[in-house]
């Protein structure tokens, strides 16, 4: 596809998702109380969208990922939460 | 356009889904053994499940003209109990010879714990001993990167395991390259919120090529779409991909990998 074709196919969907992201952050600001590590991770991941990084999706995924290498002693929960407390 | 669904948990889907899949061009569905949403209380529960996968589910699929194949294992969410896992693994050889069994899967990791790793190693040993294909589940979300690396280390350290006999499923942008670089196959899962979207999956294809890669829905008891693969094929068409290129990813590639099992036979 040309860049124009990418815009024609995906611009409205991306615009919608950007507004959703912005609204989510507004919603967080309006709410009271402390946020946990996920908000910090989210803001850090957002910076991957800046600049001329050619692998933004990969960078965002890496920003949310557990960077450690050793297995944990025991699985105490079943699910994942989407971010790693750094 | 014909396609193969290489990863769908049909025990948790209704016959409406079989009908829709058949109408959409599905010729075969492959079902790995997975977590039911709760922990089974004994090895007997797994025995019944394996019977369901090898006896009952193929009959249900056949009513819609679909071939049904399955993979067997104890999944990583139930792998903290190593004693139970050993009992289940000891049972699997009884079922390996059944005509719709493709191999061992979906083995892998969930929270990347020591016991999960031990159980993964036990099942890799089983696959090597019985010369079975391997289908791997990589962990969700923040655990995926670490888990994929740990899994690849286990597989690469066993010289009996041929990389081309392994499919590492649920890859995303940060794990696909390391999988393909090992000579293993990569599966992209089209699942809401926690895995790939159609657009991202096609981006990955356009970046890394369409060799040794497939797409699947992994539809299950959660919010998921059994038609994710044909919908992604439609999106590929919208992007200008030719029919033969689309069919390679959704039909020829899964057929190529799965045909390494003598049990994989499509209808005439």
Interface residues (C-beta under 8 A of the other chain):
Chain A: X1 X5 X9 X10 X55 X57 X58 X61 X62 X64 X65 X66 X67 X68 X69 X71 X72 X73 X74 X75 X76 X77 X78 X79 X80 X81 X82 X83 X84
Chain B: X77 X80 X110 X111 X112 X113 X114 X115 X116 X117 X139 X140 X141 X142 X143 X144 X145 X146 X149 X150 X172 X173 X174 X194 X199 X200 X203 X238 X239 X240
